[in-house]
Amino acid sequence: MKLTNPFIGYTDRSYIQIKQAILAKIANPDPNIGIPEITDHSDSNPFVKRVSIWAGIAEMLSYYIDNLAHDAFLITMRLYENAIRIARQYDYRVRGAIAATGEVIFTINNTAPSNINIPIGTEVKTEDGIRFLTIAVGTIVIGQTSVVVPVKQWVKTNPSVIGQSNGMPNQVFVLGTDIVDGSISVVIDNVTTFNPIDTFVFSTGANNHFIAQMNEESKMQIEFGDGINGAIPLNSKDVMVGWYVTDGVNGNIGTGLISIIVSTITLPGGINTITVTNLNPITGGTDYEDLTKLQKLLPLSLRTLYRAVTRTDYVYVTELAPGVAKAGLDYTCGKTVDIYIAPNGGGIASPTLLGTTYDFLENRKMITTKHRMFSAGEVIVKHVIDVVAKPNVLNADCLQDVLDALDEFYDIENQAVGGKVNIGDVYETIENLATVDHSEVRLLSPVPYARPMQTGIPILDWTRNLKITSTNATYDIIFISSTQFRIFRNNAYQGTFDVDTNVDLIDVIINITGTYSAGNKYRFQTYGYNVGTLILTEPSLPVFNPSAIYCVITVTGGIV
C-alpha cells in the first residue's frame, strides 16, 4: 500500500466530519488513494475504532487551533485577557469605569435672605440609593430660590495602605472593580505624591508617575516605572491609595429621580426646607472598557495616534475621550471646529462631559484651530409596522423579538451623528428574525428634537405632531418671558405665543408646557412626514422609543 492518501480537508473540523472524510478515502477502490482491502467500516472493526480515536484527538486540536486563530485578531477575539495583552503591545491604557454626570437644582421654600452655599461633595441620591456628589460650589444668592449644581455619580473611598514597595522595577498593585477611571491618588510613605499618566514613554527616572488600567482579570491595577521610564517607589515604603467608585452604566438615570439630600446644608432663618431634583437625565456613565469597546477604541488610537488633523481625526479622537460614545463634526471653512458628542449609553451630554471632552481634545488638536463642544441631539423615529409572524410562533414572542431588534438597530454604536435611516435596513432588521414571516413598514417618520441653544436650561417640555405636508425647515423658539415665546421658521418670524396652547405652524403643531426664563432658546428641525430614507440635516442621532406614542407594531399570523 502506498502512503499517498491526502490529508483530511482543512474545513473538516468536527469529529463526525473528520471520521467520515477518512472512511470515505479508505473506501476509495483506487489502491493509490484508498484501502480497498478494509471492507468493514463499522465501529466493530478495531481499525475503525482507532480512526474514531484519531478523529476525536483531531477535533480537539482543531478546537484549540481555531481559538488561537480567533484570538490572533482583535476584531474576532473572544477572550478579554488577550485583548488586554494586545492593548499593552500598543501602549494603550485600558480605562476603568466612567461616572455619569449631570446637573441638579436645589430649591428653597422662600427667597434667600443671605447667600446659601452648597459645598463641593454634597451628597444626594435617588430613592433606589444611587448616590451622587456635587463637583462644584453652588450658591443660592440673596433674593433667589434655587441654584443649579453639577453632580457626578461617584462615591469617595478613604485612602488606605494597599501594600509596601519592594524597590523593584514595574511594580503592580491590584485594586478592584467599579473604580472611576482617573480618580486614583497615590502617596508613598505618606509623603511623596505620584501622578497618573497614560504612558511611560515620556517619563524619566526622576518622574513620580504611575499608570492605572484594567488587567486581564477585569480589575483596576496601578503600575510604577522601572527607574528609566518612571520612578521606582523606595523600598519598604507604604503605598497609600484612594479612589472613587461608581455604579457605571447604572448611574444613567432619567429626569426627576434624584430627590434625597444626604448631606447637611446649613439654612438661614426663615428657610425651612430645601429640596433637590434633576431637571434633565444624568448620562455618560459606563462600565470598564470591555472587549467590545476595545475592538472599537484600540484601532482608533492607532489610526490617529491621538492627534486630530483631518476631519475624520477630529471625530475619532473625540470618540476616544472618556464618556463619549459618538462624535460628529460641523466644519466648512475657517479655524473653528464645532463638535457634537453623544455620551456612552445614549442621551444628552452633560455640561461636565462637554467640559472634560473639550479639555481632552485641547491637547490633541492642531494648534492653529479652535474647537467648540456641543451635545448631539436625539431625533426619535416614529414607526407604524404590520408584522406577520410564523404560524408556529406566539404573536407576543414575535412582538418582543421585533422590539429587541429595533432597539439593537438604533443602538448608539450602530448610528451616527447626522446619520440616516434607510427603510430597507428596517425591513432587513425585522425580516431576518426567525419568528417573522413578513412585514410592512407603514410609517417611518422623524419626531423633531428641540436643541437647547444654551447650557444650563431645562429640556423643552412639549408635544409635537408633524403634518402630512411637512417639509425640511429649521425653527427657533425664543422665550421673551416665563410664559411667552416667539417662533422663527428659517429665520422668518412666525408669531408670539403662550405656553400651554396649541401652536399651528406650517410643518408641525406644537404645545409647550413648563416654566422657562426669558432668553431661553431652542432650535428644532422638521422633515418629510413619511420618509423612505431619513437623512438628518442636524447634529443629532436617530433613536428608537418603544412607547405607544412613537411605536405601533401590530403582529398577526401566529399563535394568539
C-alpha positions as MATLAB code, in Angstrom:
seq = 'MKLTNPFIGYTDRSYIQIKQAILAKIANPDPNIGIPEITDHSDSNPFVKRVSIWAGIAEMLSYYIDNLAHDAFLITMRLYENAIRIARQYDYRVRGAIAATGEVIFTINNTAPSNINIPIGTEVKTEDGIRFLTIAVGTIVIGQTSVVVPVKQWVKTNPSVIGQSNGMPNQVFVLGTDIVDGSISVVIDNVTTFNPIDTFVFSTGANNHFIAQMNEESKMQIEFGDGINGAIPLNSKDVMVGWYVTDGVNGNIGTGLISIIVSTITLPGGINTITVTNLNPITGGTDYEDLTKLQKLLPLSLRTLYRAVTRTDYVYVTELAPGVAKAGLDYTCGKTVDIYIAPNGGGIASPTLLGTTYDFLENRKMITTKHRMFSAGEVIVKHVIDVVAKPNVLNADCLQDVLDALDEFYDIENQAVGGKVNIGDVYETIENLATVDHSEVRLLSPVPYARPMQTGIPILDWTRNLKITSTNATYDIIFISSTQFRIFRNNAYQGTFDVDTNVDLIDVIINITGTYSAGNKYRFQTYGYNVGTLILTEPSLPVFNPSAIYCVITVTGGIV';
ca = [
       0.000    0.000    0.000;
       1.306    3.394   -0.928;
       1.170    6.042    1.789;
      -0.127    8.716   -0.550;
      -3.579    9.332    0.969;
      -4.181   13.088    1.115;
      -4.887   14.646    4.486;
      -8.394   15.487    5.538;
      -9.689   18.812    4.221;
      -8.966   21.954    6.242;
     -12.711   22.572    6.565;
     -13.225   19.197    8.251;
     -13.156   20.309   11.893;
     -15.617   18.215   13.871;
     -15.296   14.605   14.985;
     -18.014   13.434   12.556;
     -16.568   15.372    9.604;
     -13.059   14.098   10.192;
     -14.117   10.460   10.689;
     -16.395   10.439    7.654;
     -13.708   12.042    5.480;
     -11.168    9.378    6.464;
     -13.590    6.487    5.955;
     -14.593    7.919    2.565;
     -10.964    7.926    1.483;
     -10.444    4.421    2.820;
     -13.441    3.210    0.776;
     -11.976    4.543   -2.472;
     -11.384    1.474   -4.751;
      -8.209    3.031   -6.134;
      -5.402    1.430   -4.092;
      -3.280    4.548   -4.667;
      -5.838    6.553   -2.690;
      -7.943    4.214   -0.596;
      -7.512    0.926    1.286;
      -9.963   -1.359   -0.551;
      -8.982   -4.404    1.496;
     -10.708   -2.866    4.520;
     -14.347   -3.632    3.890;
     -15.770   -3.419    7.399;
     -16.271    0.273    8.200;
     -18.322   -0.275   11.353;
     -17.136    0.506   14.869;
     -16.664   -3.245   15.472;
     -13.533   -3.036   13.322;
     -10.508   -2.288   15.574;
      -9.019   -0.120   12.817;
     -12.175    1.991   12.616;
     -12.108    2.309   16.395;
      -8.606    3.761   16.089;
      -9.835    6.121   13.390;
     -12.506    7.278   15.844;
      -9.842    7.957   18.472;
      -7.706    9.877   15.984;
     -10.750   11.860   14.806;
     -11.540   12.808   18.411;
      -7.981   13.964   19.016;
      -8.002   15.901   15.731;
     -11.263   17.624   16.692;
      -9.761   18.747   19.996;
      -6.630   20.048   18.244;
      -8.810   21.850   15.706;
     -10.739   23.472   18.539;
      -7.575   24.958   20.040;
      -6.165   25.920   16.641;
      -9.408   27.730   15.735;
      -9.446   29.580   19.049;
      -5.857   30.644   18.561;
      -6.780   31.927   15.117;
      -9.786   33.808   16.510;
      -7.720   35.475   19.231;
      -4.873   36.398   16.908;
      -7.007   39.281   15.580;
      -8.732   41.904   17.698;
     -11.891   42.012   15.573;
     -12.575   38.266   16.057;
     -11.175   37.995   19.552;
     -13.224   36.192   22.202;
     -11.057   36.339   25.320;
     -10.795   39.630   27.202;
      -7.376   38.745   28.570;
      -5.963   38.502   25.041;
      -7.371   41.924   24.170;
      -5.613   43.337   27.244;
      -2.325   41.843   26.028;
      -2.763   43.357   22.566;
      -3.604   46.731   24.125;
      -0.356   46.634   26.087;
       1.627   45.808   22.965;
       0.428   49.105   21.512;
       0.801   51.026   24.797;
      -2.942   51.594   25.034;
      -4.199   52.273   28.557;
      -7.384   50.268   29.189;
      -9.713   52.548   31.107;
     -11.924   51.756   34.057;
     -15.499   52.817   34.714;
     -16.732   56.300   33.812;
     -19.051   58.090   36.238;
     -22.319   59.522   34.924;
     -22.635   63.305   35.128;
     -25.412   65.848   35.049;
     -26.971   68.700   36.984;
     -29.323   69.016   39.928;
     -31.300   72.015   41.130;
     -31.514   72.869   44.823;
     -34.663   74.809   45.692;
     -35.673   76.516   48.958;
     -39.183   77.386   50.147;
     -38.628   81.162   50.190;
     -36.282   83.774   48.767;
     -32.851   83.592   50.356;
     -32.213   86.303   52.995;
     -28.479   85.665   52.625;
     -26.223   83.572   50.425;
     -26.725   79.816   50.946;
     -23.711   77.727   49.971;
     -23.931   74.178   48.628;
     -20.390   72.811   49.218;
     -18.452   70.571   46.868;
     -19.039   66.964   47.833;
     -22.638   67.467   48.951;
     -24.258   64.045   48.622;
     -27.672   63.481   47.062;
     -29.294   60.257   45.935;
     -32.295   58.605   44.319;
     -34.983   56.604   46.089;
     -33.132   53.481   44.899;
     -29.961   54.578   46.651;
     -27.885   55.666   43.630;
     -25.501   58.237   45.114;
     -24.207   61.479   43.592;
     -21.776   64.141   44.785;
     -21.706   67.791   43.750;
     -18.471   68.657   41.940;
     -18.682   72.450   42.180;
     -19.786   75.002   44.746;
     -23.373   76.154   44.350;
     -24.737   79.343   45.880;
     -28.347   80.386   46.222;
     -27.781   84.142   46.208;
     -29.805   86.706   48.128;
     -33.293   87.092   46.685;
     -33.174   83.810   44.714;
     -34.835   80.485   45.459;
     -32.676   77.959   43.596;
     -29.314   77.101   42.110;
     -28.178   74.529   39.522;
     -25.108   72.490   40.510;
     -23.188   69.826   38.533;
     -23.051   66.340   40.034;
     -21.193   63.126   39.366;
     -22.334   59.592   40.176;
     -19.452   58.543   42.337;
     -18.547   57.982   45.986;
     -15.150   58.648   47.556;
     -13.311   55.908   49.447;
     -10.924   56.614   52.291;
      -7.240   56.315   51.287;
      -5.638   53.172   52.644;
      -2.299   51.359   52.531;
      -2.553   48.590   49.938;
       0.998   47.274   50.355;
       4.656   48.161   50.515;
       7.139   48.848   47.752;
       9.816   46.206   47.246;
      12.084   48.586   45.345;
      11.832   46.526   42.141;
      11.022   47.858   38.657;
       7.490   47.704   37.227;
       5.676   47.018   40.497;
       1.964   46.278   40.151;
      -0.753   46.578   42.790;
      -4.276   45.286   42.062;
      -7.124   47.416   43.449;
     -10.553   46.113   42.434;
     -13.567   46.807   40.216;
     -16.031   49.712   39.814;
     -13.215   52.234   40.257;
     -13.713   55.516   38.418;
     -11.096   55.990   35.747;
      -8.780   58.896   36.504;
      -9.854   59.162   40.153;
      -6.949   57.284   41.756;
      -4.499   59.105   44.034;
      -1.207   57.576   45.196;
       1.034   58.703   48.037;
       4.214   56.851   49.022;
       5.229   56.783   52.693;
       2.576   59.450   53.361;
       4.955   61.996   51.811;
       5.636   61.568   48.096;
       2.761   62.008   45.646;
       2.776   60.019   42.416;
       0.752   61.333   39.471;
      -1.283   59.346   36.898;
      -0.248   59.220   33.245;
      -1.310   57.286   30.136;
       2.158   56.106   29.091;
       5.689   55.940   30.486;
       7.168   56.858   27.096;
       7.746   60.492   28.067;
       8.691   59.815   31.704;
      12.215   59.876   33.082;
      13.564   58.003   36.045;
      13.024   61.086   38.193;
       9.296   61.427   37.397;
       6.926   60.159   40.096;
       4.355   58.633   37.748;
       2.029   55.645   37.694;
      -0.357   54.082   35.198;
      -3.805   52.904   36.284;
      -5.535   50.477   33.940;
      -7.610   47.308   33.802;
      -5.843   43.944   33.927;
      -6.659   40.522   32.454;
      -8.989   39.731   35.371;
     -11.120   42.853   34.777;
      -9.706   44.599   37.829;
      -8.109   48.010   38.103;
      -4.404   47.987   38.875;
      -1.653   50.562   39.262;
       1.835   50.115   37.830;
       5.010   52.027   38.650;
       8.024   52.688   36.432;
      11.313   50.858   36.048;
      13.680   53.640   37.069;
      14.337   54.587   33.439;
      10.805   55.450   32.406;
       9.108   56.435   35.632;
      10.499   56.408   39.170;
      10.518   53.340   41.420;
       8.992   53.871   44.885;
      11.609   53.475   47.600;
      11.936   50.033   49.161;
       9.766   49.142   52.190;
       7.665   52.305   51.868;
       3.875   52.197   52.307;
       1.781   52.631   49.168;
      -1.348   54.589   50.114;
      -4.094   54.737   47.501;
      -7.504   56.421   47.367;
     -10.171   56.413   44.660;
     -13.824   56.902   43.783;
     -16.274   54.112   42.964;
     -19.294   54.323   40.670;
     -22.286   52.294   39.518;
     -21.118   52.837   35.935;
     -23.874   52.396   33.380;
     -26.454   52.003   36.164;
     -25.766   55.606   37.137;
     -27.540   56.818   33.992;
     -30.978   57.845   35.238;
     -33.984   59.751   33.968;
     -35.376   63.161   34.818;
     -36.616   63.842   38.353;
     -35.216   60.724   40.034;
     -32.771   62.467   42.382;
     -34.853   63.541   45.374;
     -32.930   62.952   48.634;
     -30.316   65.252   50.199;
     -27.953   63.152   52.316;
     -25.510   65.839   53.446;
     -26.450   68.556   55.911;
     -26.894   72.008   54.369;
     -26.935   74.982   56.726;
     -30.017   77.139   56.149;
     -30.562   80.697   57.426;
     -33.584   81.774   59.457;
     -36.854   81.880   57.556;
     -35.863   78.979   55.289;
     -37.480   75.765   56.439;
     -36.913   73.339   53.589;
     -34.535   72.691   50.741;
     -35.242   70.144   48.021;
     -33.271   68.693   45.144;
     -34.098   67.173   41.779;
     -32.579   66.742   38.331;
     -34.362   68.594   35.525;
     -32.545   66.610   32.854;
     -31.355   62.973   32.659;
     -27.971   62.005   34.127;
     -25.875   60.466   31.350;
     -22.435   59.263   30.291;
     -21.896   56.512   32.853;
     -20.275   53.326   31.626;
     -18.521   50.247   32.973;
     -14.852   49.486   32.347;
     -13.683   49.054   28.774;
     -14.768   45.556   27.823;
     -13.862   43.525   24.748;
     -16.419   45.289   22.534;
     -15.116   48.732   23.481;
     -11.516   47.708   22.945;
     -12.394   46.386   19.492;
     -13.611   49.897   18.647;
     -11.206   52.162   20.541;
      -7.852   50.420   20.075;
      -7.922   50.752   16.248;
      -8.965   54.413   16.624;
      -5.955   55.107   18.838;
      -3.610   53.507   16.298;
      -5.260   55.250   13.360;
      -4.969   58.721   14.868;
      -2.139   58.421   17.414;
      -4.319   60.773   19.488;
      -3.694   63.656   17.097;
      -6.573   65.500   15.377;
      -5.502   66.778   11.963;
      -8.061   65.735    9.377;
     -11.840   65.929    9.630;
     -12.014   62.206   10.387;
      -9.274   62.557   13.009;
     -11.380   65.029   14.969;
     -14.258   62.562   15.093;
     -12.093   59.581   16.057;
     -10.013   61.399   18.682;
     -13.154   62.833   20.271;
     -14.649   59.335   20.456;
     -11.533   58.273   22.372;
     -12.422   60.760   25.126;
     -13.750   59.153   28.339;
     -17.542   59.052   28.400;
     -18.051   59.765   24.682;
     -19.826   57.207   22.509;
     -20.264   59.139   19.254;
     -18.982   62.383   17.790;
     -19.933   64.453   14.783;
     -18.364   67.469   13.131;
     -19.668   70.726   11.687;
     -16.916   72.452    9.751;
     -16.866   74.261    6.438;
     -14.131   76.872    6.422;
     -12.051   78.841    8.900;
     -10.327   77.949   12.139;
     -13.305   76.947   14.314;
     -14.452   73.340   14.505;
     -17.838   72.601   16.081;
     -18.004   69.120   17.593;
     -21.193   67.394   18.741;
     -20.957   64.460   21.132;
     -23.283   61.782   22.470;
     -22.460   60.141   25.819;
     -21.982   56.455   26.487;
     -25.355   54.795   26.829;
     -27.101   57.497   24.799;
     -28.949   60.577   25.952;
     -27.787   64.176   26.067;
     -24.231   65.047   27.066;
     -23.998   66.944   30.358;
     -22.112   70.259   30.670;
     -19.499   68.384   32.714;
     -18.878   65.884   29.911;
     -18.726   68.718   27.394;
     -16.064   70.400   29.519;
     -13.903   67.320   30.069;
     -14.133   66.372   26.391;
     -13.143   69.912   25.395;
     -10.053   69.644   27.618;
      -9.263   66.173   26.246;
      -9.216   67.497   22.675;
      -7.423   70.724   23.561;
      -4.118   68.886   23.954;
      -4.623   66.758   20.844;
      -5.798   69.132   18.123;
      -3.899   71.297   15.630;
      -2.596   74.407   17.393;
      -3.918   76.597   14.579;
      -7.563   75.592   15.121;
     -10.166   76.347   17.749;
     -12.932   73.990   18.741;
     -16.312   74.237   20.416;
     -18.083   71.343   22.099;
     -21.851   70.766   21.976;
     -24.227   67.945   22.816;
     -25.656   65.934   19.924;
     -29.437   65.700   19.856;
     -31.778   62.728   19.601;
     -34.403   62.524   16.865;
     -36.964   59.851   17.737;
     -38.046   57.864   14.692;
     -41.761   57.046   14.830;
     -42.759   53.614   13.496;
     -46.030   52.048   12.446;
     -45.336   48.468   11.350;
     -47.525   45.481   10.498;
     -45.807   42.149   11.129;
     -46.957   38.653   10.187;
     -45.450   36.042   12.490;
     -44.563   32.470   11.571;
     -47.595   30.153   12.129;
     -45.949   28.211   14.955;
     -44.832   31.311   16.868;
     -46.596   33.205   19.633;
     -47.512   36.698   18.485;
     -46.263   38.073   21.809;
     -42.849   36.441   21.304;
     -42.646   37.798   17.769;
     -43.508   41.299   19.002;
     -40.770   41.168   21.617;
     -38.250   39.980   19.021;
     -39.139   42.904   16.750;
     -38.826   45.417   19.599;
     -35.470   43.964   20.636;
     -34.209   44.001   17.045;
     -35.216   47.645   16.526;
     -33.655   48.584   19.843;
     -30.395   46.981   18.712;
     -30.637   48.589   15.264;
     -30.931   52.065   16.827;
     -28.267   51.416   19.465;
     -25.910   54.358   19.701;
     -22.984   52.234   18.492;
     -24.882   51.454   15.276;
     -25.894   55.026   14.449;
     -24.036   58.243   13.699;
     -24.360   61.926   14.475;
     -26.125   63.417   11.465;
     -26.752   59.880   10.235;
     -29.543   58.322    8.231;
     -32.060   55.504    8.415;
     -32.980   53.551    5.291;
     -36.380   51.896    5.280;
     -34.733   48.920    3.587;
     -32.472   48.469    6.618;
     -35.530   48.479    8.884;
     -37.124   45.776    6.728;
     -33.919   43.728    6.811;
     -33.697   44.063   10.605;
     -37.246   42.792   11.075;
     -37.483   40.138    8.396;
     -34.186   38.497    9.329;
     -35.833   37.403   12.573;
     -36.650   33.684   12.809;
     -40.112   34.473   14.206;
     -41.162   36.838   11.375;
     -42.749   35.725    8.109;
     -43.011   39.165    6.515;
     -43.739   42.779    7.422;
     -44.901   46.158    6.122;
     -43.461   49.436    7.382;
     -46.427   51.775    7.068;
     -44.822   54.802    8.710;
     -41.241   55.906    9.244;
     -41.339   59.485   10.465;
     -38.896   61.688   12.433;
     -40.125   63.435   15.581;
     -38.472   66.891   15.956;
     -35.899   67.355   18.702;
     -35.666   70.749   20.472;
     -31.983   71.530   20.978;
     -31.210   73.873   23.909;
     -29.035   76.641   22.480;
     -27.554   77.464   25.908;
     -26.157   75.320   28.694;
     -27.962   75.005   31.992;
     -31.508   75.377   30.665;
     -34.155   72.657   31.018;
     -35.134   70.275   28.255;
     -38.147   71.626   26.409;
     -41.348   70.032   27.702;
     -43.547   69.860   24.629;
     -45.719   67.791   22.349;
     -45.256   67.942   18.586;
     -47.034   66.370   15.666;
     -45.707   66.623   12.139;
     -48.221   67.498    9.468;
     -48.589   65.225    6.462;
     -47.382   68.153    4.328;
     -44.274   68.740    6.468;
     -41.039   69.694    4.704;
     -37.449   70.346    5.731;
     -37.294   73.526    7.803;
     -35.433   74.987   10.786;
     -37.402   76.520   13.679;
     -36.150   78.695   16.539;
     -38.075   79.121   19.798;
     -37.059   82.150   21.883;
     -38.713   82.853   25.229;
     -39.448   86.517   25.941;
     -40.898   85.749   29.375;
     -41.662   82.715   31.531;
     -44.965   82.229   29.693;
     -44.429   83.610   26.174;
     -42.158   82.740   23.292;
     -41.500   83.723   19.707;
     -41.075   81.314   16.811;
     -38.986   81.785   13.674;
     -39.088   79.443   10.656;
     -35.967   79.602    8.513;
     -35.285   82.956   10.245;
     -38.751   84.277    9.292;
     -40.901   85.472   12.224;
     -43.991   83.297   12.754;
     -45.545   84.977   15.799;
     -45.590   85.224   19.595;
     -47.382   82.502   21.532;
     -48.267   81.463   25.077;
     -47.276   78.252   26.838;
     -49.968   75.599   27.315;
     -51.593   76.430   23.982;
     -51.577   74.603   20.638;
     -49.447   76.396   18.073;
     -50.299   75.502   14.472;
     -47.198   76.043   12.331;
     -46.543   75.321    8.658;
     -44.926   71.918    9.260;
     -45.904   70.938   12.789;
     -48.366   71.508   15.604;
     -46.690   72.033   18.979;
     -47.706   72.639   22.585;
     -45.108   73.794   25.129;
     -45.587   73.372   28.875;
     -43.368   74.049   31.866;
     -41.549   77.080   33.245;
     -38.741   78.870   31.419;
     -36.753   82.090   31.637;
     -36.622   84.992   29.229;
     -33.826   84.393   26.751;
     -34.085   80.599   26.733;
     -33.655   79.475   23.139;
     -34.326   76.168   21.395;
     -33.960   75.000   17.799;
     -35.624   72.097   16.008;
     -35.687   70.680   12.512;
     -38.663   69.308   10.596;
     -38.530   66.724    7.805;
     -40.931   64.975    5.486;
     -43.795   63.217    7.264;
     -43.329   59.651    5.987;
     -39.847   59.278    4.595;
     -38.475   56.219    2.840;
     -34.986   57.257    3.891;
     -34.413   59.643    6.792;
     -31.293   61.777    6.305;
     -30.662   64.046    9.272;
     -29.559   67.578    8.442;
     -28.769   68.404   12.064;
     -26.184   67.167   14.580;
     -28.458   64.530   16.114;
     -28.723   60.758   16.183;
     -31.801   58.767   15.148;
     -33.132   56.894   18.200;
     -35.839   54.362   18.967;
     -38.538   54.801   21.615;
     -40.800   51.767   22.202;
     -43.587   53.747   23.912;
     -47.005   53.614   22.245;
     -46.965   57.218   21.026;
     -43.812   56.581   18.980;
     -44.068   52.904   18.078;
     -47.123   50.933   16.963;
     -46.347   47.347   15.953;
     -49.235   45.033   15.090;
     -48.440   41.309   14.959;
     -50.767   38.766   13.362;
     -50.481   35.324   11.809;
     -49.023   33.478   14.769;
     -50.452   31.933   17.886;
     -52.544   34.345   19.930;
];
